[in-house]
């Protein structure tokens, strides 16, 4: 019988983990995005537990209280991927990996770099990195990603989030977050001090080397996307298949927006379970 993992360390940082479900079940690592924490999977995880799976949902770098470095260079993608790989090391066995939003970006690169440790990949809402870059140059994706430039400005996004009902809350509501989800953002991210760390993921983007995303994925992969997503256009989604050298499936959820784990948990769980069963 395995032991629960409630925390682990990497790069001098300590990460909190929600380890739930049958402890002897096949493990599924759930990687959250911005601006959320491991709690974003609270509606998906029980559906995976019912199928006999164990889930491990870490609060990633910038979000765990013991993992909030201040320098933007400490949020470069290779370090974020290293954090996830360290969780697999602690687990001591290969796992299925599911990532949403920024967590999907980490999951794509993790699967590419460690195909012997990632059994299957389910990416949610965000395409392969190279597909995203290409889409940003050839479609409306660049315009949809305007907020990434805003997040580069020192202190201004933090100021925009300071007041309840202010610009940050309104922006999240326009992106499709519900009133309860915006309230959770205020509690778990703003009030807990996790916002600067979450923004660090964006602020480290200019430090990425050319070709950072040009890594092919060799594990069975599913990409789940909602056609009402306000942040990600279809172009990058369609280009992602070109970067997978294994069984690949695209699941499009009609009428669903960006926040799939909290707003379409049953459909997402079905896609994850199908990928695991056929991977």
N, C-alpha and C positions, 0 to 999 in steps of 0.2 A: 504494500500500500504506500503510495507516494505521500509526501508531506505538502501541506499548503504553502504557497509562496505569497506572503503578504507584503514583502519588500525585497529589493535587491540593489546591488551597488554596481556602478560602472563609471569610469572616468572621474572618480572622486565624488560622485553624486549618488544620492539614495532615492530610489523610485518606489512609490506606493503601487500596489497591485491588488485588484479584486479577483481572487481566485475562487471560482464557484463551480457548482455542478459536481458530478461524480468524480472523485479524485483519481480513480483508476480509468476514467474515460479518455478517449483520444483528445489531446489538447488542441484548443483553438485560441490563438492569440488575437485579441481585438484591439486595434490601434485607432484611437479617436483623432478628430481633427480640431480645427479652430472654429469658435472659441469654446471648446468643450473639454470634458475630462472623461475618465473611464466610465462614469455614470451614464454617459450617452448611450451605452449598450444595455441599459437596464431592462428594456423591453424585448431585446433580441436574445439576450443570454438565456432566459428561462426556456425559450423555445428550443435552443440548442441542448440545454440540459435534459429536456424531455426526450431527446433523441439519444441520450447516453453520452453526451460530449461534456468535457470539462472546458471552461472558459477562463482565460487570464486576460484581464483588461487593465493595463498599466496607465497611471497618470504620467504622461510623457515629460520630456525635458521642458522646463519652464512652468510646468503645471504642478508636479509633485513639490511639496514644500522643501524637501531636501535636495531639489535638483533645479535651482533657479539661478544659474550664473548670470552675470550682468553684461558681459561683453557680447556684442552681436556675433563675433566670430565663433563663439561657443555654441551657436545654433546652426552651423553649417550642416547640410544634409548628410554627409558621411558620418558625422558624429551622431546624428539622430538615428541613422541606420545601425550604427554601432550599439546604441542603447537597446534597440530591439533585439539585435543579435545576442547581446549579453543576457537578455531574458531567456532566449532559447538555450544559451549555455547553462544558465541556472536550472532550467527545466530538465536538461539532460537528455532530450529526445526531440526528433523532428516534430513540427506542429503544422497545422493548417493556419493560415494567416488571413485575416480580414482587416482591411483598413478603409476608413472613410475620410474624405477631404484630405488634409495634410497627412493623415495616417495612411491614406492610399498611396501618396507619393513615397512615403517610407516603405510601404509594403511592396510596391513595384521594385524598388531598388534592392530591398532585402531578398526578394525572390530571385532577382537576377544574380546577386552576389553569392547567395548561399542556397543553391538548388538542392543540395544534399540535406538541408535542414528545414526547408519549406516544402511541405507535402502538396499543398494546393494554395492558390491565391484567389481571393475574392476582393477585387478593388471596387470601391463604392463611390460614385459621383465624379471621380477624377480620373482622367485618362493617363496612359503611360506618359512619362515626362517628355520624351521626344515628340510624341504626338501633340502634347499641349503646346510645346514651343512652336511647332510648325503651324498649328491652328492659330496661334497668336499672331502669326505673320500673314496668314492667308484667309482669315475669316473675322467675324465680329468678336472673337475671343479676346483680342487685345483691349477692345472697348469695355467688355464685360469685366475685365480684370483691373479697372481703373483704381479700385480701392487698394491694390498692392502698392501703388505709388504713394497714396495717402499715408499708408502705414509706415513708409520710410521716414516721414517727418518726425524728428525728435519731439517727444512729449505731447504733440497735438492729439494723436488718437487717445492717449490716456486722459487728456482733458475732455475730449468728446464723450468719454465713457463715465466721467465723474458724476454727472447728474442723472438720477433715474428719470427715464422718459426723454433723455437728451438725444443728441445726434447718433450716438452709437446704438442705443436701444431702437431708435426709429429705423436705422439702417438694417438691423437684424430683423425687425418686423417686416420690412419691405422685401427682405430675402426669403421670407416665408416662415420664419420662426413664430411660434404661437406665443401668446402672452405668458403662459407658464414657462416656456422655454427661455424667454427673455429674462424672466424673474430668476431662473436658475443660473443664467449667465451672470447676473448681478451678484448672486450669492457665492457661486463657486469660482468665478473668475475675477470679478472686480473687487468684491469685498475681501476675498481671500488673498489678494495680491498676486494673482497668476497672470494678469493681463500683460505686463511688460515681457514676461517670458514667452507668452503666446505670440506676441508681436515680434519677438526675436526671430522666429522662424522666417517671417517675411523680411526682416531687416538684414538677415544674412544672405538673402538671395543674390545681391550684387557681388558677393564673394565667390559664387560658384564658378568653376572653371568651364571654359567652352567644351561642349560635348559631354557635360556631366551626366546627361540622361541617356546617352547612347549605349545602353546596356540591354541586351536581349534577354528575354525571360524564357526559361526552359521548363517550367512546371505548369501543370494544368491550371488554367486561368479563366475566371469569369469576371466580367465587368458589368456592374449594375448601375444604371443611370436613369433618372427621372426626366421625362421630356418637358417638365415645367420648371427645370432648374434655371435659376436666374443668374448663376455664376459661371456655368460651364455649357458651352454650345455643343451642338452635335458633331461638328467637324473633328475635334480631337478624339471624341469617342469612336468615330468610324475609323480613324487612322491607327488606333491602338493595336488592332489585330496584326498589323505589319511587324510588330515587335515581339510577338509571342511564337516561339518554336515548339509548341505543344498544343494539346487540345484547348480550344478557345471558344468561349461563348459570350454573347452580349445579351443582357436582359434589360429591356427598356420598360420602365414602369410608366404607364400613361397617367397623366394628370398629377404626377408626384414631383415635388420640388427637390431642393438640394439636401434637405435634412432627412434622408431616408431612414437611418437607424431609429429615429424617434417617431417618424410619421408614417412609415410603412414597414414596421418591424416584421410582420408575418411574411410579407412578400420577400423581404431580404433574407429572413431565416430560411425560407424555401429555397432560394437561390444558393445559399451557402451549403445547405444540406444536399442539394442536387450535385453541386460541385464536389463535395467530399465523397459522395456515394459513387460518382463516376470518375473521380480523379485517378 
